[in-house]
C-alpha cells in the first residue's frame, strides 16, 4: 500500500481568479513569512475571465474600482474587455511573485479539518492525469466565487431539441462559431445579453434580444477623458487614486439614492435610455417591473447597445417563449422569431466552494445553515475564510478588504501564538436570508438554498457598505465577543505535525 504525503502549506487559497490572485498578493505583502499556494482547477490564471470567451466579454464595473487597490488598473478604458482583464491578473501575479505558487489542474473534492492535527486536509485529483493529490494547511481561504464553472443555467424550453441551428450557452462558447450574416436570437436581458448584442451585430444579419422582462441599462463613457486630461499635469498615481475615489463615491451615491428615492432614480435611468433610442421606440422593452438595484444594473460603454438598435442591426422583443421549433422561437403571443443561432444567455447556477465538500473531523458542514461572520468567516468552521465580493458594487472592493482582514487575522494569531480561530454565534442570532438576498435576480432565487446565511444583526449581517466595511475590517480590533482563539495543543511543532499526516491511496475512494 503506497503512502501519499500531502503537500503542506501555511495558507492554501482555492481559485486563481480575481479574488485568489488578490488574496495571494495581499499575503505576499502583509504576511511575507507564510508559505502559500493557490490551487486552481483550470490550466490558466483568470477564473471567470479565462472561462468566458464569448464575443465582447467585458467588465460591467469601471476598472478603477474593479482593479486591485494595491495595483491600479493601468489604462483609461472604463469597461475593459475580458482578455485585458486576464492579462492584468497575469501581470499582477508576476509582479508580486505569486505565479510560481499556483498549482494548476487541481480539482478539489473535499477539505476536512482534523482537530487532532489542527490541519486542513484537502483531497482532489489532477484534471489531466486523473491522479489523486493531497494538500494540508493551517489556514484555508476559498476564492471560488459563487457559480458553477462547469455548467451554466439552461432552462428547459419545449422543442429545443428540434432546432436545426446552433444552440449555445455563452459559458461554453465554441471558438470557431461562424455567425457572419446569420439571424441570431439572444435569450436573456442581463449583462451577458447586453454585451453580446452589439458585439454580434456588426457581422450578423440581425440580432434579436428576447427577454422575459426588462433590466435597467445605463450608458457610461468608454474612455475616462477627465483622467486623460489630468495625466498631462499630475503624477499617474495621483490621477488613478483620484479616479478610484471618485468612482467609488459615484457608485455609492447611485446605490444609496436608488434605495432612498427609487421612483426618482427610476425616472432618471429611463430618461437616459429614452434619449439613446429612436423617438418612436417602445419603452416597455426597457421599463423593468422592479426598483433600481433590486437586481444589478447593466452598464454599456458609449451607448453601444443602443447604437446597435438604432442602426437596425439589432432589436428587442419582450415575451414568454412557448416553444422552439426547427426554424426559431414561437412566443406565447403567437409571434415567430426566425433564427440560425440561438444563444441562451439565461444565467448561471450557484455553487459554493467550487463544489468541494467541507467537513470537520469527517462530519459534513452544512454550508447553507452557517452564518457568515463579517462576511469573511463561516460560523463554527475553524481557520477558514472565504472571499466574497459585493453584489451591489464592484466585486474587488470587498475582495480587497476581505483579504486584508484575513492578513490581519493571521498576523494577530502569530503575534499571540494562537493556532485556531473560530467564529461562534453565542447569542442565537436569527437567520434572515442568504448572503445574496439583497438581489431578486433569477439566479439568486434559484440558488438561495445553497448559500450561507446572514443574521439579523452585526457581525452576522451583511452591510454591503464599503465605507463601513473598511472601518470594520481594517481598523476595528480583531478580537471581539464572537471570535475565539486557541493555542497549539496537537503537537510539539509544525514539522512533526506535518510528518504525522499521511494518507493511503485506499482513502481516495472513501
N, C-alpha and C positions, 0 to 999 in steps of 0.2 A: 504494500500500500504506500503510494507516494505521498509525502507530506508537502503541502503547499504553504509557503511562508508569505503572509500578507506584506505588501509594501507599506511601511509606516511613515506617517507624516504628522506634524503638529496640527496642521489645519488642511482639510480637504474641501475644495469648492466643486460643486456639481454644476457644470454648464460653462461653456466658453463663449457665451454671447455677451451682450452689453453689460448685464449685471455681473456675470462671472469675471470678465476681464477687469471691470471696475473694482470689484472686491479684491481681486488679486493685487492690483496696483496699489490700493489703499494699504493692504497688508504689507506689501513690499516697502512702502513709505513709512508706515507707522509701527509696524512690528517686524523690523528687519531681521531679527534673530530666528524667526519662525521658519521651519521647513514646510513649505506649502506645495500643493499640487492641484491642478484643475482636471477633473475627469469629464470628458466630452464624448458624447455618443457619435457625433458626426466626425468627418475626417478633416474638417477645416474650422478655423475660427469664424464666428459670426452669429451662431444661433439663428434667430429669426431672419437675419439679414443674409445668411447663407442658404437657408431653407427656401425662402420665397424668391422665385426668379421670373415672375410674370412681367410683361411689358409695363414700364412706367413706375415700377415699385419705388416708393419713396417714403420718407417720414411724414407723419401727419402732425408733427410738432416742429417748431422752429429749432434750428440746430444750435443756437447759442445756449438754449436751455436743455436740449436733448443730448448735447455733448457733455463730457465729464467736467466737474468743477475744477479738477486739478490739471486738465489739459484742454484748453478751449478749442472749439471747432475751428479749423484753420481757414475756412473760406467765408464768403459773403452770401452764398446761396442760402435762402431761408429754409426751404424744404428740400433736403438733399436726396439724391437717388440712392437706391439700395447698394450698388457696388461701391459708391463713395463712402457710405457708412461702414461697410465691411472693411474697406481699406483703412479707414480711420481706426477701427478696432485693432487691425493687424499692426498698424504703426504704433498705437498706444502700447500694445503688448510688447513690442520690440523695444520701445523706449524705456519701459520700466522693467525690462528683463524678465517678463513672465512667460514669454513664448516657450522657453525651454522647460517650463514646469507643466505644460499641457500634455495629458495623456489622451490621445485621440482614439476613436473607435471603441470606447468603453460603454457598453450597455449595462447599466446597473440594475440589478434585480431586487436587491434588498440591502437594508442598513439596520444592523442590530446593535443596540447599546448593551455592552457587557458590564454589569455593575461590579463584578468582582475585579475585573481588569481595568475598569474605568476607561474603556475604549469603545469607539465605534468600529464595528467590523462590517465592511461592505463587500458584497458578493456580486459579481457580474460576469460578463463574457465579452470577448473580443468580437466585434461585428464582422470582421473579415475572416479570422481563423476559426471562430467558434469556440476557442479555448477558454476555460474559466479563468477569472482573475479576481484577486482579493486585495483589499486595502484595509488599513486601520488608521485611526487618527484620534487625537484628543478632542478636537472641535470640528464640527461638520457645518458647512454653510450650503444651503440649497439656493441656486440661482437659475432655476429651471423655468421661470415664468409660470404661466397658468393654463397653457393649452397643449393639446396633444399634437406633437410634431408628425406623428405617423399618419394621421387621418384627419382631414377637415370635416366639418359638419355638412352632410348631404341629406336633405330631406327627401322622403320618398314621394316621388311625383308619378302619378299613374301614366303609364305608356312610355316612360323614359327609355326603356329597352328597345322601343321601336325606332327611335330616332336614327336616321341614316347618316347624320353628320358627326362631327367631333363633339363629344360631351365631356367637359373639362372642369375640374375644380382648380382654382388658382394655386392652391397649396401643392399641386402636383402638375405644374405647367410643363408640357412637352417642349423640349428645346427646339425641335425642328418644325414646329407648327407653322404652316403657311396660311395666313389669314388675309393675304392680299386679295382685294376685290371680292371678299366674302361678306355675306349677310350674317351679322353676329348679334346674338341676344345675351346680355349680361344680366343674370338674375341676382338682384340684391340692391341695396341702397346705402351701404356703409362705405367706409374708407376705401376698401379694395375696389368696389364697383366704381366709385367716383374717380379713382386713379386709372382704372383700366379703360374707361370710355374714351377720354381724349388720346390716350396712348395708342389705342387701336384704330381710332377714327381716321388717322392720316392715310393708312393703307387699305382699310376695309372699304367695302362698297357702302355699308351703312351699319351703325351700331345702335341697338336699342337697349336702353337700361330699363329692365322690367322690375318694378318694385311692388311689394305688397302695401307698403306705407312709406311716406317720405321721411327724409332726415334733414336736419339743419345743415346747410352748406354755406360757408363763408369764404370769401376770396382774400388771400394775403399776398403781399408783394413777393415776387420770386427772388428778388435781389435786394439786399439791405443797402439802399442808397445813402442813408444817413451815416452808417458806419464807414462806407467807402469815402465819404467826404471827410469825416473826422480823421481817417488814417493819413490824410495829407498833412495834418498838423499835430497829431498826438501820437504817443507811443502805442504800438499794437496792443500791448497788454491792457492799457487804459481803455482803449476803444472796445475790446472784446469784453472786458469786465463790465463796462457801462452797458453794452448791448445785452448782456446776460441779465443784469439787474433790471434794466428797462423792460425786457420781455417777461420776466417773472412778474413784475408789478402789473403789466397789462393783462397777463393771463389770470392772475389772481383777481383783478378788478372785474374782468368779464365773468368769471365764475361767481363771485360774490354778488354782482349785480343781477346775474341770471336767477339766482336763488332769492334775492330780495325783491326784485322787480321783474318777475317773469313775463308779465304782459308787455311791459315796455321793451324789454330785450327781444322778445319775440317779434315785435313790430320792427325793431331796429334790424334784426337779422333778415327778415323777409323783405324789408325795403332794399337792402343791399342786393338780394337775389333779383328783385324786380328790375333794378337798374341794369343788371347784367344780361337780361333776357329781352327778346323782342317784345314790343308793346302788346301784341295780341296773344302772348304765351299764357297758357292755362296754369295759373299759380297753384292750383290744387296739388300739382306734382311736387311742389316744394313747401307745402304747408303741413308740417307734422301735427299729429294729434296729441302731442305731449309738450311739456315745457322745456325750454333750453336747459341742457345739461342733465336731464333725466337719462339721456343717452349721450355718448360722446358726439361732439360736433365735428363735422368733416371740413377740413381746410383744403383749399385748392390754390395753386400758385397762379397769380395774374389771370384769373378768370378762365383758365384753360378748359375746364369742364364746360362752362357756359359758352365759350367761344365755339366749341365743337357743336353744340346745339344750334347756335346762331348760324353756323355755316351750312346747316342741313345735313352734315355727315353723321349726326347723332340725334337721338330723340329719347324721350322718356315716356313710359306707359305705366300707369298705376292700376293694379287689379289683381284678383286672385287667379291662380292657374287652375284650370280644370283638368288639363291633360297635355301630355306631349305626344305628338304623332310623328310620322316619318319625315314630314317637311318642316316642323316647327312646334309652336306652342299655341294651344287654344285656351283663351281666358273664359272665366265664368260668364262674362258679358257676351260671349259669342265671338269676340274679335279673334282673328287668326294672325299670328306673327310668324312669318316665314324665317327660317334660319338655316345657314350652312354650319354654323358653330354655336353651341350653347355653352355659356360659361356660368357655372354655379358659384357665384360669389356670396354664398349663403352663410358664411361664418365659420366658426371653429368649435371644437369640442374641448371643454375644460378638463384639465388633468393636473393634479398636484404632484410635485416631486418627480416629474418626468415619468410617472407610472411606477416608481420604485416603492416597494413595501417597507414601511418603517416599523420597527419593533423595539421593545425594551425587554431584555432577558428572554427573548423568544416569544413574547406576547405582543401581538399586533397593536399598533397605536391607531385608534380611530381618528384620523385627521379631522374629519368633518364634525367631530364632537369636541375639538380642542379650541380654546380661546387663544387669541394671539396677544402677547404682551408687548405693548408699544409697537405693534405690527412688525416685530422683528424676531421675537422668540415664541415658541409654542409652549403653552401651559403643560407642565408636568413632563417635559421632554428635556433631559439634561444635555448640556454642551452642544446645543444645536440651534441654529438660527436660519431664517430664510430671508432673502432679499426680494421684496415685492414692491414694485414701483407704484406711482399714483395712477389712478384711473380717471382723474379729473384734471390732470396736468401732465407735463412730460414725465415719462417713466423714470428717467435718470435722476431727476431732482430728488426723489425719495430713495432711489437705489444708492446714490452717493452718500447721503447722510446716514442711511441704514448701515452701510459698510463702515463708515467712520465710527458709528456707535459700537459695532462689533469689535473694531480695533481697540476702542476704549475699554470695552468689557474684558477682552483678552489681556490687555496690559494691566488692568486692575487686578485680575486673578493672579497674574505673575507677581505683581507687587506685594500681594498679601499671601502668596503661596497657596492659593486655592486651586483645587483640581477640578471641581464640579460647580457649575452654576445651574440653578433651576428656578423657573418662574412658577409660582404657585398661587392659585386663586383661593385665598384663605377667608374670603368674605362671601362665597357662593354667589358670585356676580351673575346676574341673569343674562342669558343669551338673547340677542335681539335679531341677529341675522348673520349672513356670511360676510366675509371681508370685502365683497364686491356689491353689497346690497344697495349702495348709493346709485347704481345704474339699473335701468329697467330693460337693457338690451336683451335680445332673444338668447344669445349665448350665455348670458349671466343667469337668466331664469332657468335655462336647461341645466346649468352646471352648479347651481347654488348648493345642491345637496352634497357635493363633493368637496366643497371649500371649507377651510377653517372658519370658526365662528368669531364674532366680536361681541363684547359685553355691553351693558348699558351704562358703563362709566369707565373713566380712566383708571388704570392704564390698559384696560382690555378693550376699549372702544377706539376705533379709528377716527382720527381727527380730519384727515385729508386737508390739512392746512400746513403749507410749507413753513410759514413763519413760526408757528407753534411747535411743529415737529423739530425744526432746527434747534430751538431752545431746549426742548425735552431731551433730544438725542445727543446733542453736542455740548450742552452746558450743565444740565442738572446732574447731581451726584449719581453714580452708578447704583449704589446700594440703596434700597428702599424696603418698604414693608412686604413687598411681594417677591423680591428676588433673594434667594437663599444661596449660600455658598458652603462647600465642604472642603476640608483639607484632604491631602492624599492619605489613602488607607490601604490600597490593594497591594502595593509592592514597594520595595525599598527605593527603586529608581526606574526610570522610564526604559532603560536598556533591558533590564530584567523583565519588565512588563511586556515589552515587545517580543522578546525571545520566547516567552512562555505562550505566545499567541500563535497557534498553528492550526491549520485546517486540512483535513483529509479530503481527497477527491470525492469520497463517498458522500460528503456533506452537500455536495453540489446538487444532489437530487432530493434533499430533504425538504 
